[in-house]
């Protein structure tokens, strides 16, 4: 049972990480140079996504 829960938890962590990375990438592409704060938020979301994928 515990092994199953761990597998499900890591699966959801990967899904959340990938979705955060995609959202951050979309924000990063869609911003104009004048919206510097949105670009920073996009970069932070991409980094958070990759960190969530790589955590064990």
C-alpha distance (Angstrom), angle and dihedral (degrees) to the residues before:
residue distance angle dihedral
X1 . . .
X2 3.79 . .
X3 3.81 91.4 .
X4 3.81 89.8 52.5
X5 3.81 92.2 51.1
X6 3.81 90.7 49.7
X7 3.80 90.6 51.9
X8 3.82 92.0 49.0
X9 3.82 91.3 46.9
X10 3.80 93.1 52.0
X11 3.81 90.3 46.5
X12 3.81 91.9 54.4
X13 3.81 90.5 44.6
X14 3.81 89.9 55.9
X15 3.81 92.2 47.2
X16 3.82 91.7 50.0
X17 3.80 91.0 45.9
X18 3.79 93.2 51.0
X19 3.80 92.3 46.3
X20 3.82 91.9 49.5
X21 3.79 89.9 49.8
X22 3.81 92.3 49.7
X23 3.82 92.9 47.2
X24 3.80 90.4 48.7
X25 3.81 91.2 48.5
X26 3.82 91.6 50.3
X27 3.81 91.3 49.2
X28 3.80 90.3 47.6
X29 3.81 92.9 51.5
X30 3.80 96.5 43.3
X31 3.81 99.8 49.7
X32 3.75 123.7 95.9
X33 3.81 120.5 -134.5
X34 3.80 89.8 -101.3
X35 3.79 93.2 64.4
X36 3.78 97.9 68.0
X37 3.81 94.8 156.7
X38 3.82 91.9 57.6
X39 3.80 89.5 50.9
X40 3.81 90.1 53.0
X41 3.82 90.5 48.9
X42 3.81 89.5 51.0
X43 3.79 92.2 51.4
X44 3.80 91.2 47.6
X45 3.82 91.4 51.0
X46 3.81 91.1 50.4
X47 3.81 91.1 50.5
X48 3.81 91.9 46.9
X49 3.79 90.1 50.5
X50 3.79 93.7 52.2
X51 3.80 91.8 45.4
X52 3.80 91.7 51.9
X53 3.80 90.8 50.2
X54 3.81 93.1 49.9
X55 3.84 97.9 44.4
X56 3.78 116.1 101.9
